[in-house]
Amino acid sequence: MSAIVLATINAKWIHPSLALRLLKANLGNLEAQCEIIEFALRQPLKEKTAPIIAERPRVIGLSVSIWNHLAILELLKALEEEWKNERQKPFVVLGGPEVSWLQEDAEIFRYADYVIRGEGEENFRSLCVELLGESHSAGEAKTSTTIFIGKGDAIVNANEITSPYRLYTDEDLTRKLIYVEASRGCPFNCEFCLGSSRNLAAAQKVREFPLEPFLADMEILINRGCKTFKFLDRTFNLDIDRAQKIIEFFLEKIKDRPLCVHFEMVPSRFPESLKELLCRFPAGTLRLELGIQTFNTQIRALLQMSGNMDEELKTLGFLREKTNAILHVDLIAGLPGEDFASFKSGFDRLWQVLSKQGEGKTPGGLFEIQLGILKCLSGTPIVRRNEAYKMKYSAAPPYEVIETGALSAAELDKIKNFARFWELIVNRAPFPVLFPVLLPAEKPVFDKFMDLSDKLLGHFGRNWGIDRNELKSFLCLQSGSSNLY
């Protein structure tokens, strides 16, 4: 049994939580009394409650995001039922990006004794010291009201954070995707992003972890067998010199063993020195995520999105033509003021850049257009656009836009269906031999794939849970091909 249990519900088993490991590593003398327990969204509820009940902790900390909010709420309700006759019910502490900005009357807070808002390494440690001290008995009842600690924009000095990487298990390193962060924060003010919520001085918005200790940690992970690194840095190439030192470190390691690194980069910050380094990555070793979001310059200005579109397009063309990088390029549908024609034009423009460069390369394997739907995250300033742009969002997580003054609900539903089938057929690429027919590079692709996605929805009645063989047969019929292989 452990005095402290840190738990969360990850999207998939292969995605271990760096946040939990950061909290445990920074508990100081209490670390030895802490256990991390992770679940996956699709696990049965009983498999989530049983390990927590068995630990009989005095403090249970749960990390909440928009993606697991409802699952965490379900878990809390089940635990409350299990604990209703228990004399030693634990203190429930919630943290994470979702609860850092929610209104205090949110349903999930009914099941919490404490909520830590903002970055929690220091506040969670201080709270655990207090709760496990002599002034609190193990059987103390739930507080009469939920106590909120900190603010949504609370930050921690990166130089004072204890490294968490030793807490990844051997199974994590050899079988899962490993998350790391060399820096924390974002200097930009895109209104739909939580990074814009932080009312901080520019110097505080991005904090870098000391480079040499960080690289030493990466060396240890590699020597322990880690093969896949996903950097959580929102703007990895903000500091070009620092980014290049990290890249050079991994390029040296890749010479001796198979590794893959994933960076999220600002598409308008690619000097020649950075381009040269990226050209040196062998196939299958580099993934780059680049946020375009929209090609509509008026919308970009409205939402305070930085960057130069011409430079960003040049970057995409270079990466497709000259490097082996697998590209993940983001677009967002439903932004204030952007209508169907504008979104369609932007999608086709992006497709033309990605598909024409790098002759012989195909989507799915070497690039993905990640089509997201706008979400109104708690605490983001985009809410100030709601009235003027007639924005309507779902009240339930993940708070997706339902309709706007420029996009009807029916149009958004069509785009959402398009996005789901695009992910299923193009990004996952189960049948790439069909791409020349389904996605001709020489023509605008949006209308053609919209027609296909409408037909798919009409045929199957849904865009999820579709049998692979049935999907294959339908696509063969649409393409006029009798065989996918």
Buried (B, 14 or more C-beta within 10 A) or exposed (E): EBBBBBBBBBEEBEBBBBBBBBBBBBBEEBBEBBBBBBBBBEBEEEEBBEBBBEBBBBBBBBBBBBBBBBBBBBBBBBBBEBBEEEEEBBBBBBBBBBBBBBEEEBEBBEBBBBBBBBBBBBBBBEBBEEBBEEEEEBEBEBEEEBEBBBEBBBBBEBEEBBBBBEBBEEEBBEBBBBBBBBBBBBBBBBBBBBBBBBEBEEEBBBBBBEBEEBBEBBEBBBEBEBBBBBBBBBBBBBBEEBBBBBBEBBBEBBEEEEBBBBBBBBBBBBEEEBBEBBEBBEEEBBBBBBBBBBBBEEBBEBBBBEBEBEEBBBBBBBBBEBBBBBBBBBBBBBBBBBBBEBBBBBBBBBBBBBBEBBEEBBBBEBBBBBBBBBBBBBBBBBBEBBEEBEBBBEEEBBBBBBBBBBBBEEBBBBBBBBBBBBBBBBBEBBBBEBBEBBBEBEEBBBEBBBEBBBBBBEBBEEBEEBEEEEBBEBBBEBBEBEEBE
